[in-house]
Amino acid sequence: MKNRANFASAKRIVVKIGSSLLTKGGKGLDKVAIANWVHQMATLRTEGIDVILVSSGSVAEGVWRLGLKSRPTTLHELQAAAAVGQMGLVRVFDDTFQQFDLHAAQVLLTHDDLSNRQRYLNARSTLLTLLKFEVVPVINENDTVATEEIRFGDNDTLAALVANLVEADLLIILTDQQGLFTSDPSVNPDATLISEISVDDERLESMAGDSRSGLGRGGMSTKVRAARLAARSGAATIIAAGAKVDVISAILRGEEFGTHFLPDIEPLDARKRWLAGQLQVKGQLVLDDGAVEMLINNGKSLLSVGVKWATGQFERGELVSCLNQNGEEIARGLVNYGSEETGKIAGKSSSEFEKILGYADDLELIHRDNLVLI
C-alpha cells in the first residue's frame, strides 16, 4: 500500500506487539493495555477485516512468574521461561477476546515450519481456515522447542514471515518507540521522526539501532528488516508507538504517525515473482481444455478432475508447472499432493479422494492462492 489513505481498504492485517509493551516493567503482563488492543482488533474483526496477532511476551512473563531477576541467557533457561510464560500469555488473550465474543487460537511456529514447503502449506492452510472461522490467531515463536539453528531470533521477523504466509495487506509493529528516527533520539536531540520511507532506501541501516529495553530480542534494526521481509509479498509496514490511544484503529484510518515503510512491488507482482522465478519446478501437470479455461478466464483453483496426467517427482508443497495439451505452460503453483497421490487422483473428482487414497486432505490440487498464470 503506497498511501496511508489506502489502509482503510485493508482486508487482512498482521499486528505484532513487543514485550516492552505487554509487560509492566518486569511485573507481569499489562492486562489493561492488552484489553485495549484486543478491543481494537475485535472491532476490526466485526468490520470483516482478518486480524492475525503476533505476540511477544512469553519469556518476559515467565521471568516474572519464576521470580528471576533478569532475562536468562542460556537456551534451556529461556525455553523453560517461555513454557511457563506462554501459559499466562495465552490465558490473558483468550479471556480478553472472549469478552468480545471472539475465539482466539494459539499457533506456535519455528523457522522450519515456514522454510519447509510442506509445513509452509500446512501452516498457511491452518491460518486461513482459522480466519475463515473468524478466529483471531495468536502467534508466537515456539521458544520451548526451537534451537539456535531454527529460531527466528525475534518476533519482528516472525511477524513479517507470517505477513508473507497469509498475504496480508499491512503489517503493524507496535513498539515503545514512536517509529524510525533519522538517528537515535536518546543520543541525538536533533533526530527527527521519519513519516514515510521506501524499504529500498539505503539510509535505513544507519538509522536503525538495537533493543534498549532488555525484555525482548528485537530492536529497530530487526523492525527495519521485518519491513523489508514483509515487502516481499507486497505488504506495507507501519512501526508505531503502541501506547498511543486507539493506535490500531487510528492506523487503519490513515492517521499520520509512526513510520510507513513502502513496499517496492505490488502484492500480485511479488507473489508472481516468488512462484514463477524463485522456486524450482519439480513436475508437470497436463490439463484438459476445461481446466485450462477455468484457470485462465475464471481464476479458479485447479481440481484433479481437470488433470490428464502428471510427470516428475514432487512432494506436497513443491512447485509444479501446468501445461495445456499442446505442451505450453500456462501456470505454476504449489501442489497439495505428492506425485504418487496426484497420479492416482488425476481425472478423478475430489469426492473420490478418500476411497482412492484412504484419506481426503485439500479438495483442490492447487489452490488459486498458490497458483499464478504465466
N, C-alpha and C positions, 0 to 999 in steps of 0.2 A: 504494500500500500504506500503510494508515493505522497499522500497527503493526509494529514490528521483528520480532515473532514470526512475521509473515506472510512474511518474506524467505525462509524455508526452502522455501516453496512456489513461489518464482520459477522460471519456465520459460525466461526469456530475460533476460540482463543485458548491460549495456554497461559496460566498465571503461575509465576514462581515467587514464593515468599521465603526470604532468607532467615537464618537462625537468629540474627540480631534483632529482628522484628518480632519473632514468635515467642521469644523468651524475655523474662523480666529481669535483666541484669544478673543472670545466674540463679534466679529464684523460681525456676519452672516456667511453664507455658503461660503466656498472657491471654487468658480466656476472653477478656473484654475485647482486645484487639482482634482476636480470631473471630469472634461473633460479628464484628463489624465487617470484616472481609467476606465472611460467609453470607451475610445478608446481601451484600452487593452481588456476589456470584449467584445467589439464589434468584435475585431479581432478573439478572441476565438470562438465567435458565428459563424463567417463566416467559421471557420475551422470545424464546425459541433459539437462543444462542447456545451452542455447545461450549461447555467450560471444562477444561482439564486443569487440575491443580497439581503443581509440583511443589512439595513442601519439604523444606529442611527442618531441622529441629530435633530429630530423634536422638542424636548424640548429646546435644545440649540438655535435653530433658532427662536423658539417662544419667548424665553427670550430676544433675541436681538430685535426682531420686536416690542415687547411690551415695550422695554426700561427699563427692570428690571435690577437692579444692581447685582443680583445673582440668582442662580437657586432656585426656590421656594422649600419649604419643605412640604407644605400641599398638600394632594392628589388633591383637586379640583383645586388648582392653577397650579399644574403640568399638569393636564388634559387640562386646558384652554391653557396653553403654548404649549402643544403638538398639540392641534387642530389648533392653529394659525401657528405653525411652520411646520406642515405636509403639508400645502398648498405650502409653499415655497420649501420644500424638493422635493415633487413630481414634481413640475413645472420644477425645475432645471434638475432633472434626465430625465424627459420626453423630454424636449427640447434638451438635450445633446444626448440622444440615437437617437432622430430623425435626428440629423446631420449625423448619420451613417446608415440611412435608416432602423433603428430598432425600433420596438414598445416596450414600457415598460408598465407594468401593476402594479398598486398599490394593494398590498394584506396586510391587517391589521389582525393580529391574537391575540387571547388571549390564555392563558394556557388551558382553557376549550375546545377550538377548537381542541386541539391535545390530550386531555385526554379522551374526549367523542368519542367512536368508530365510531358513525355515522358521526359526524362532522370531525373526522380524515379522513374518507374515502372521504368526500366531499372536504376537503381541498386538499388532495392528488390528487383527480381527477381533480380539477381545475388547480393545478400547473402543472400536467403532460400534460393537454390539452394546457395550455399556452406555454409550451416548445415545444409541437408538432407544434404549430403555429409559432415557432421561436421567441416568445416574451420573453423578459427578465423580470421575476417577481421582483419587488422591494418590499421587505417585511419589515414591522416594527411592533412592538407591538402596539396593539390598545389601546394606553395610554388614549384616550379620554373616553373610557367606562370601561376599566379594573379597578377592585377594588383590594384592598390589598391582598385578598384571591386568586385571579386568575392571577395576573400579573406575568410575567416571572421574573421581577426584574432586568434583564439586557439582552441586545441583544446577548451576547455571548451564553447564554443558548438557546435563541430563534433560533440562527443560527444552533446550534448543533441539536436541535429537528427537524428543517427543513431538515438538512442533513439526519437524520433518516427517515423522512417522504418521501423524494424523492429518498432515497438510493443513495446518492451522493458518488462518489469515494473519494473526497477530500474536506475538509473544510479549507478555508484560512481566518484567522483572522488577519486583518490589524490594527495595533495599533501605538502608539507613542513610543513604546519600541522596541528594536532590537529582543526581544524574551525572553525566560526564562533564568535567570541567576542563578548561584549557591546560590546567596543571593542578597539582594537589592543593586544594584551597586551605588545608590546615598548615601548609608551609608557605604558600604564596597568596597573600591577601588580595592580589590583583587578578587572581584566577576568575574566569567568568564561565557561567554555565553555557553549554552548547545545546541549543534547542534542536538542531537537526544536522545530521551528518551522514554521508554515504558510508556503507560498510567497506568500500574500497579506498577510503581516504587514507593516505599514507601517514597522516599525523596521529592516527589512533594509538599506535603502540607507545608513543612518547607521552600521551596524555593519561594512559591508564596506570593504576597502581595496584598494590596488593591489599589484602584484608587487614584492617586495623582492629576489628572487634575482638578477635581471638576466639570467637564462638564457632565460626564456620571456616570452610576451606577456600571460599571464593573471595576475590577482591574485584576491583573494577576491571582489571585485565581479563579475568575469566568471563566477565559480563560482555566485554567487547568481543571476545572470541565466540561467545554464545550468539551474539547478534549476527556475526558472520556465518556461523553454522546455520542459524535459522534462515538466513537469506538464501541458502542453497535450495530451499523449496519455495522461495519467493515470499516468505513471511517477513513482515516488518517487525521491529522490536522497539519497545519503549522501556527505558530504565528510569524509574521514578521513586520518590520517597514514599514508602508505604504508610507512613504515619499521617499523610495528608487525608483530611476528611473526605470520604466518598471517592477515594482515589481511583478505584477500578471503573466505576461508573463515569467519573469525570474524563478519564482517558477515552472511553468509548464515545463520549460526547465531543471529542476532539479538542478539549481544552489544552492550552499551551503551557505545559510544564513538563519537567523531565527532559530526557534526550530521546529523540526519534531517530532510529537507525534505518535508513532507507535501503531496501534490498536492491541489488544490481540487475535483477531479472524478474520477470513476472512469474507467478506460480506455475502456469501451464508450461512456459518455456523451461523453467527449472526442472520440472518433472520429466519433460520430454528429453532434456539433455541427459538426465540421470539414467533413464530407461534405455534410451536409444544409443547413448555414447559411452557410458562408463561401466557397463556390465557386459560380461562375455556371454554370448548366445550359446546355450548348451544343447538346443534341439530345435526341431521344426514341426509345426502343425500345419497340415494341408487341409484347407477348409472348403466346404461346398459353397455354391453360389449364394445360397440363402444366408449363410453365416457371414460371408463377405459383405453382403448387402446390409445386414444388421449392424455390423461394426462400422462401416464407412458412412452410411446415411442415417442410422438411428442411434448411434452412440451407445449401443448395448454391450453387456458383458458377453464373453464367449462361452457358449454352452457346449458340452461334449457332443450333443446330438448333431452339431454342425461340423464336427471334425471327421474327416475321411480316414486319415491315418497320421501317425506320429513317427518321427525319426530322431535318432540321437539318444544320449543317456543324460537324464536330468533328474534332479530331486525337487521336491516341493519347495517353492520359493525362488527357484532359479529362473533365469531369463530364457524365453523361447521366442522364436520367430514364427509369425503367422503368414502363410503363403496361400495365394489362390491356386486354382488347379493348373494355371499356366506356369507356376513356379515363381511368380512375382511376389515379393514381400510387401505386405500391406500394413502390418502392425507388429509390435513386440510387447511382451508382457510377462509378469511374474506368475508362473503356473501354480495352481493349488494342489496338483497331484504329480507324483513322480512319473517317469517314463513308462514303467511297468503298469502302473494303475491306469495311466492315460490310454495305453494301448488296449486295455480291457474295456474301457468305457467309451472309447471313440465311436461315434454314431449312435450312442445309447442315450436315453432320457435320464435325467437326474433321479427320477423316481425308481430307477433300476439299480442305483449305486449300491444300496445295502445288499441286494441279492447277489450282485456280481462281485463286490469287493469284501463283503462281510461287515461293512460299516458305511456310513454316509457322513462325509465331512461338509465341505463347501458345496453349494449347489452349482456354482459356476466353475468352469475350468480355469478361466482368467476373469477376475472381476474387472469391471470397467475402470475402477480407480487405479488399477495396476496395469493398465494397458494404454498404449499410445500408438496412434496411427503414424505410419512412416510416409 
